[in-house]
């Protein structure tokens, strides 16, 4: 099971954000909850950045593993029936 990025029950914190006024007008006309949309998008951006950081941090190990598999093959290469 995947760990959530944030606690949806955590208290809200006021934050000043500046956005384009034309976007704000359109969002209001469409009854878009800007705070909710920002929170949702920010969670996606954070997840992507964490994924990228993990991948970069683990790249040497993944490359070493792939090189070993190319050189030595898988441990059960001679035993597979498919």
PyMOL commands that set and color helices and strands:
alter all, ss='L'
color gray80, all
select helices_A, chain A and resi 21-29+34-72
alter helices_A, ss='H'
color red, helices_A
deselect
rebuild
show_as cartoon
